[in-house]
Structures are given as structure tokens and as C-alpha cells.
Amino acid sequence: MGESAAEKTSAKLMVDLIISLDGYASGEGWPGWWGLEGPEYLAWLDEEGKKDITLLMGANTYKVMSGLSQQAEDGGSGFSDDEGASLTGLAAMPKIVFSKSVEEPLAWPNTELVRGDAVEAVRELKRTRTGTLSTLGSLSLTRSLLSAGLVDRYRLVVFPVITGRTGSERIYDGYPDVALELVESRTFDGRSQLLEYVPTLIEGPPPGRP
């Protein structure tokens, strides 16, 4: 059977994370991207920013990323030219922040505030919008959307560093069991790995073989 018109036009949800090899989102004292971003990776980020993508985030990510974007826009922040361009480019992208604490008016351009339940709101966004909905950081939001079975793609860029002593924000804590089917992979700058999967929630390990 073919897809209905609604299925063809509904938005897809992608979890999009950058991680250390040992599964941390950041590390104490480490710069952004662990200081390992390169020209291929930054060029790829620039191309991604031109696609029909709406970014989804929680309050903490909104506050951090909007601040960094503004610093890059103001100049004199210590960011490289490529880093600054990547951060300032986020201002032009459509964004949705899920929060009961963030107050309007929002300082970051092209940002919509949703105060209701994030899972139900994203369920409705998938039904009514087109293009791609993509998380930006926001680990608790990501975990909730994955647990609800709403995620169509799970994409990681794995940076070649282990932050066992200084790592913070463990990504996989509290996750359900998930089977992953690899659909795309790529290496940036000879060191960082992009891995994109189709995720499927599972109850646990498969039955043992006889």
C-alpha cells in the first residue's frame, strides 16, 4: 500500500547529538566540540543549516545556545571564523523551546515558545508540519521523545576523545533499550564519525538461542 498524503508531508523527528567516545555530551574545562571541529565538519554544519529543519530544545539549551549565538554575533568572543559563522547561523533557523520558565519576548530570533507537554506537542508537530524536526542538545527532552517512540532518526557525531575524568552530561542514562539500524555513516576531517540510525524501541535482550 502506498503512503497517504498526510504521511508524505508529515515532519520527521531526528535526535541529533555530539558525543565523546565514552558517551558524554560535554566535559569540564573542554571547549566546544572538544576543540576537535575541523573544516569538513563545520562545512557540513553550514549545509545542514540550509535545510528545512526546525530545532527543538529545552530551557537550559536555549539559554546557553542563544547566549553563544549572541556572543558570536557581537564579535570579540574568541570564536574562530568558522565557529562564529556556525553559531550565528542558528539565529536564522526556526526554533522551538519547550519551557515553563522562559519568559517572552524571546531574544533569539525565529524562536517559538511552547509551555505545554513537550511529548504531546512534538507528536502534534510531526502531524501538522513538514521537513525535519531536530533536537539541539536537551538530553532530557531527547530521552522523553525517544521513550515515547516518536524518533525517526537517531544521529550522532562521535568525537575521538574519552572524558572519563572530566566528562559531564552522560547521554544514555535513563534510556530505554533501543535497537539501531545504521543507515548512514561518514568521517569528518579524518577523525570524527557521523552515525545515523533508524531506532526501534525494544523490551530488552532478544530471547536466547536454543
C-alpha positions as CSV (number, residue, x, y, z in Angstrom):
1,M,0.0,0.0,0.0
2,G,1.3,3.5,-0.8
3,E,1.7,6.3,1.7
4,S,-1.2,8.7,2.3
5,A,-0.8,12.4,1.5
6,A,-0.5,13.1,5.3
7,E,2.3,10.5,5.7
8,K,4.2,12.1,2.8
9,T,4.0,15.6,4.2
10,S,4.3,15.0,7.9
11,A,7.6,16.0,9.6
12,K,10.2,13.6,10.6
13,L,11.9,13.8,14.1
14,M,15.6,13.4,14.4
15,V,17.7,13.2,17.6
16,D,21.0,15.0,16.8
17,L,23.8,14.7,19.3
18,I,27.5,15.3,19.5
19,I,29.3,12.9,21.9
20,S,32.7,11.9,23.2
21,L,33.6,8.2,22.6
22,D,32.6,7.3,26.1
23,G,29.1,8.9,25.7
24,Y,29.3,12.4,27.3
25,A,27.8,15.5,25.8
26,S,30.4,17.8,27.3
27,G,33.4,17.9,29.7
28,E,34.5,20.2,32.4
29,G,37.1,22.6,31.0
30,W,36.8,21.4,27.4
31,P,36.0,23.9,24.6
32,G,33.0,23.4,22.3
33,W,33.3,20.3,20.1
34,W,36.1,19.3,22.4
35,G,38.4,21.5,20.3
36,L,38.3,18.9,17.5
37,E,36.0,20.5,15.0
38,G,37.5,20.7,11.5
39,P,36.7,22.4,8.2
40,E,34.8,19.4,6.8
41,Y,32.6,19.1,9.9
42,L,32.0,22.9,10.0
43,A,31.1,23.0,6.3
44,W,28.7,20.1,6.9
45,L,27.1,22.0,9.7
46,D,26.7,25.0,7.4
47,E,25.0,22.9,4.8
48,E,22.7,21.3,7.4
49,G,21.6,24.8,8.4
50,K,20.3,25.5,4.9
51,K,17.8,22.6,5.0
52,D,14.2,22.6,6.1
53,I,14.9,21.9,9.8
54,T,13.2,23.2,12.9
55,L,15.3,22.9,16.0
56,L,13.8,21.7,19.3
57,M,15.2,22.4,22.7
58,G,14.6,22.8,26.4
59,A,15.1,25.9,28.5
60,N,18.8,25.2,29.5
61,T,19.9,24.6,26.0
62,Y,18.0,27.7,24.8
63,K,19.7,29.9,27.3
64,V,23.2,28.5,26.6
65,M,23.0,28.4,22.8
66,S,21.2,31.8,22.4
67,G,23.9,33.3,24.6
68,L,26.7,31.8,22.5
69,S,25.0,32.8,19.3
70,Q,24.7,36.4,20.5
71,Q,28.4,36.4,21.6
72,A,29.4,35.3,18.1
73,E,27.2,37.9,16.6
74,D,28.8,40.6,18.7
75,G,32.3,39.6,17.8
76,G,35.4,39.6,20.1
77,S,34.2,36.4,21.7
78,G,37.3,34.3,20.9
79,F,35.4,32.0,18.4
80,S,37.2,31.2,15.2
81,D,35.6,32.5,12.0
82,D,34.1,29.1,11.3
83,E,32.8,28.6,14.8
84,G,31.3,32.1,14.8
85,A,29.6,31.5,11.5
86,S,28.1,28.2,12.7
87,L,26.7,29.8,15.9
88,T,25.3,33.0,14.2
89,G,23.7,30.8,11.6
90,L,21.5,29.3,14.2
91,A,19.7,32.6,14.6
92,A,18.1,32.3,11.2
93,M,16.8,28.7,11.7
94,P,13.3,28.1,13.1
95,K,13.5,27.0,16.7
96,I,11.0,25.8,19.3
97,V,11.8,25.9,23.0
98,F,9.8,23.8,25.5
99,S,9.7,25.6,28.9
100,K,7.5,26.8,31.7
101,S,10.2,29.2,33.0
102,V,11.5,31.0,29.9
103,E,9.7,34.4,29.5
104,E,8.6,36.2,26.4
105,P,9.6,38.1,24.4
106,L,12.3,35.7,23.3
107,A,15.6,37.4,22.5
108,W,16.8,34.7,20.0
109,P,15.2,35.4,16.5
110,N,12.9,32.9,14.9
111,T,12.1,31.1,18.2
112,E,8.7,29.9,19.3
113,L,7.9,29.1,23.0
114,V,5.7,26.1,23.9
115,R,4.7,25.8,27.5
116,G,2.7,22.6,27.3
117,D,3.8,18.9,27.5
118,A,6.7,18.5,25.1
119,V,6.0,15.0,24.0
120,E,2.4,15.8,23.1
121,A,3.4,19.0,21.4
122,V,6.0,17.2,19.3
123,R,3.5,14.5,18.4
124,E,1.3,17.2,17.0
125,L,4.2,19.0,15.3
126,K,5.0,15.8,13.5
127,R,1.4,15.5,12.3
128,T,1.0,19.1,11.1
129,R,4.4,20.3,9.9
130,T,6.8,19.3,7.1
131,G,10.5,18.9,6.9
132,T,12.6,17.8,9.8
133,L,12.3,18.4,13.5
134,S,15.7,18.1,15.1
135,T,16.7,18.2,18.8
136,L,19.5,20.5,19.8
137,G,21.2,19.2,22.9
138,S,18.5,19.0,25.5
139,L,19.2,15.5,26.8
140,S,16.1,15.1,29.0
141,L,13.9,16.2,26.0
142,T,15.7,13.8,23.8
143,R,15.2,10.9,26.2
144,S,11.5,11.6,26.6
145,L,10.9,11.7,22.8
146,L,12.8,8.5,22.3
147,S,11.0,6.7,25.1
148,A,7.7,7.9,23.5
149,G,8.6,6.2,20.2
150,L,8.5,9.5,18.3
151,V,12.1,9.5,16.9
152,D,12.5,8.6,13.2
153,R,16.3,9.1,13.1
154,Y,19.0,8.9,15.7
155,R,22.1,10.8,14.6
156,L,25.4,11.1,16.4
157,V,28.7,12.7,15.6
158,V,31.3,10.9,17.7
159,F,34.4,12.9,18.6
160,P,37.6,10.9,19.2
161,V,38.1,11.8,22.9
162,I,37.5,10.0,26.2
163,T,36.5,12.2,29.0
164,G,36.3,9.7,31.8
165,R,37.5,12.1,34.5
166,T,36.1,15.4,33.3
167,G,33.0,14.3,31.3
168,S,29.6,15.7,32.2
169,E,26.1,15.1,30.9
170,R,26.0,11.3,30.4
171,I,23.8,10.9,27.4
172,Y,22.5,7.4,27.7
173,D,21.5,7.3,31.4
174,G,17.8,6.6,31.8
175,Y,17.4,5.4,28.2
176,P,15.1,2.5,27.2
177,D,16.5,-0.4,25.3
178,V,16.8,0.6,21.6
179,A,17.7,-1.4,18.5
180,L,19.6,0.7,15.9
181,E,19.7,0.1,12.2
182,L,22.6,2.0,10.6
183,V,21.5,4.0,7.5
184,E,24.4,6.4,7.0
185,S,28.0,6.9,8.1
186,R,30.7,9.4,7.3
187,T,34.1,10.6,8.6
188,F,34.9,14.3,9.0
189,D,38.4,15.6,8.9
190,G,39.9,12.1,9.3
191,R,38.7,11.8,12.9
192,S,35.1,12.4,13.8
193,Q,32.4,9.9,12.9
194,L,28.8,10.6,11.8
195,L,26.5,7.7,12.5
196,E,22.8,7.8,11.6
197,Y,20.3,5.1,12.7
198,V,16.7,4.2,12.5
199,P,15.8,3.5,16.1
200,T,13.3,0.9,17.4
201,L,12.3,0.6,21.0
202,I,12.6,-3.0,22.3
203,E,11.6,-4.7,25.6
204,G,15.1,-5.9,26.3
205,P,17.6,-8.5,25.1
206,P,16.3,-11.0,22.4
207,P,15.5,-14.5,23.6
208,G,18.5,-16.8,24.0
209,R,19.1,-19.2,21.2
210,P,18.3,-22.9,21.9
